[in-house]
Amino acid sequence: MDHLKWISGYIKPYLKTEIIASIILIISSGLQVINPIVIGLIVNNIVSGKGDENLVLYLSILIGVTVLKIITRYAYQNMFEQVGQNVLFDLRNDMYRKIHVLDFDYFNHTRVGDILAHMTGDIDAVRHFVSWLASTIVENVLWFVLAIIVMFKIDPMLALAMMLITPFIYILQSKLSKGIYPKFYEIRESFSRLNSMVEENIGGNRVVKAFAREEYEIEKFNKVNDDYMEKNMASAQVLSTYLPWLEFFSGVLSVITLVLGGFLAINSTLSIGALVTFTNYLWMLNNPLRNSGWIISDTQRFFASSVKIRALLDEPVQIKSKGDQEKNQFTGEVIFDSVNFSFPDNSTIPILKDVNFKIEPGQVVGILGKTGSGKTTLVHLIGRFYEATSGSIQIGGKDINEWSLKQLRENISLVMQDAFLFSDSIEENLSFGVDQIDMGYMERMSSIADAHQFIERLPEGYQTIVGERGVGLSGGQKQRISLARSLMTKPAILILDDTTSAVDMTTETKIQEGLKEAIDGTTTFIIAHRISSVKEADIILVLDEGEIVERGNHETLMADEHCIYHTLYEKQLGLK
């Protein structure tokens, strides 16, 4: 019932359409009762020798009712489908919005394939329930109830004999319902794994080819695909166990009608017309019983899918906008006061330990350290992509939590090492963070990032479509476009996470010279492995296992021959 209560919240905005469709459905089901009665009257007329008396009237009623059934059925099916499509639209929007507010940590432990499965197969199972399944359940229940009522009016003894079969049918339906739900849940899990593998291999197809691992990946896929097939076969086996028995008991109802009804007709206890009417109502009784297996199957599929969707929608968001939503003066001052951080799912392992520093507006900060020392995590805390486990962070003289997330992140621009480009034109990628496009400024920022010249050489220049994830561009070209995109936003705080790792030394030097002008007055954090990228920074922080072990500028750090910075500098120059 909890699943039905949840989905009813999405149906509520379209309740008027749902009610009208339900009324038409009830009328259509009521019309189903008329034709068997009319057919019985025609048979009685013929048997009694009255011939064609009232035959035209009866045939007119048959045709009229049939036409009305077609019209009403068409009307309510269209209306239910309309509600289903609207629910699908709203649900998909809610899921997409939720994805955009989820924390970084959620994506650290969730497969892309899982999310894609929720946004496609799971959500379609919900649409199927709203558009077709719910109305089919109501329709079949109405048919069954109306058929039983009319059958009891025609001959209570014959109707009662048929009702003796229904407890067995109920037991079968109950067992089918309990047996099929876990199977469908496993199917959705397996489908998510299949989706993840396909998405991963499409994204990493160049790596697969580079290592000649096509056959290995195909073999891996076959195993996952086999598992998915086995899960589907297991659900089919459950259905095939119970559906024949449902068909059998439906057949038993027909046998009871023919044997007992024929006996009553021979003994003149039941008229031939009434027996024909009874036989016609048998279809209204049998059809819901035959459909019940598929209805239960599809209902359990809806339940399994709704569990997945609701898990996504109900996923708690830790990083919430707590601050003032009004625009405030934003400066680039950054203060870390005894900041510690551990990932929520592994809180026993500290990533940052007792980090303290104060950066004045406009200062350039270099951050060095070996892989895994916490450099990227540190700058992610500045944008509140993660919450500090303890300690405080101040941005622009205010606690970071006092800023709205929107205003905080609008004033911070983060250029990641793994440059991501959308499947769109270069111009659209560069203007992603701005409201209005200024081509002159765009070209200037592209020149600073040493991207303008190669962009101009592309077939369509700035209108060139880069393809998904920037396919067709080199790693260095993607990094330079990503850097220009961040410069376009004129941020108060600029974070460069190993931004020039994929470019040569000459290009890096050229970019650094251009950046001096572009970042004037902007607080800039530069994460790098090359000392040449940070040697001119106002402050250099050296991290080791989450702690700041050294700090100062290039000159002061070089003065200590035993420090990590000095050793690293000599190694990179080939002096050691």
C-alpha positions, 0 to 999 in steps of 0.5 A: 500500500505504501507504493500506491500511496507514493504514486498517488501523490504524482497522480493527484495533479491529474485527478480530474482526468483520472476520475473522468477516465474511471467513470467512463471505465465503469460505464464501459464495464457496465455495458459489458453486462448487456450483450449476454442478456440480449443474446439470451433473449434472442435464443429464447425467442428462437427456441420458443418459436417466436421467430423474429419477434423483437429481433431487429430491436435486439440486434440494434441494441447489440450493435449500439452497445458494441459501438458504445463499448468501443468508444468508451474503451478508446476514451478511457484508455487515452485518458489513462495514458495521458495521466501516465505520460504526465506522471512519467514527465513529472517523475523524470523531472524530479529524478533529474533534479535530485541527481543535480542536488546529490552530494559528490559522495553519492556518486563515489559509490553509485554506478552510472548504470544504476542511475540510467536504469532508474531513469529508463526501465524503472520509470517506464514500469511506473508509467505502465502501471499508471497508464494500463495496469491500474485501469486493467485491475479495476476493469477486471475486478468490475467484470468479475463482480458484475458477472457473479452478481448477474450469474446469481440472479440467473441461477444461484445454484450454478453460480455457487458451484462455480464460486467453489473454485475461487479459493484455489485461484486465490491461493495460487495468486497469493503464492505467485505474488510472493514468489515473483517480487524478489525475482523482479528485484533481482532483475532490476539489480542485474539490469543496472549492472548490465547498464553500467558495463555498457556505459563504462565500455563505451566511455573507455573504448579507447583504453580497451582497444589500446590494451587489445582487451576486446575479447576480455571485455566481451567475455565479461559482458557475456557473464553479466548478460548471462546473469541477466538472462538467468534472472529473467528465466527465473521469473519466467519459471515462476510464472510458468509454474502458476499460469497453467494452473490458473488456466486450468481452473478457468477451464474447470469453470467452463466444464462446470457451466456446460455439465451442470448448466446442460443438466439443468437445461435438459430438466427445464430448470434453466432455459436455453437462453439463460444457459447461453447468457450464463456461458457468455458471462463465463468469459467475463469471469474467466478473463480476469482469472486468466489475466490475474497472473500477468497483472500480479507479475506486472504489479510486482515489477512496478513495486520492485521498480518503485523501490529503486526510484524512491531510494534515489528520490529519498537519498539524503542530501548532506550538503544543503544550502543553509545560508542567505539567498540574497546577493552579498559582497563576495571576496576571495579570503579563505580561512581554514581553522583546524579542519579535519575531513574523512569520507562519510562511508569510511570515517575511520580513515582521515583524509585531511588532518588539522589543516590551518591557513589564511589566504588573503583576497587575490593571493595565489596559492600553490598546493603540492604533495604526492598522490593521495595526500588530500590536495583535491579534497582540500579544494573541494571543501572550499566549494562545499562539495564535501562538509568538513568533519570538524573545524571551520572554513570561512570564505569572504569573512563569513562561515562557509555555511552562511553562504547559499550554495548558489552564490558560493559556487557562482563565485568559485570556479573549479578546473578539474584535471579530468576535463569534461566537455559537453556534446555541444559546440565549443562556444556553448561549452565556453559559455556554460557558466555565463548568462550572456555570450561576449565573443570578444571576451571569449576569444580573449580568455581562450587566448590566455588559455592558449586555445584560441589558435587551435579552435580557429583552425577547426572546421567550424571554429567556435561552432565546432561540435566537440562530440561526447566528452570532447571526443576528437580533441586531445587531452591538452586541448580539452584542458585548455578549453576547460580553463578558458571556460572557468576564466569566462565566469570571472570568479572571486576564487579560481581553483586549478587542479593540475590543469596543465598536466596534459600540455607540454612545458612550452604551452604551460609557460605560455598559459602561466604568462597569460594567467598572470593578467587574467587572475589579477585580484582573483584568489587562485589555488593551483594544484600541481605536480610540477614545481614550475606551475607553482614557484611564483605563487605567494604561498605554497602548501606542501601536503603529506598524508593529509597534513600541511607539512611545509608552507612558504614561498619558493625562496623560503622553502628552497632555503631549507635543503632538507624539506620535501619542496627542495628535494622535489625541485632538485629532482625535477631539474635533474640535480639529484 
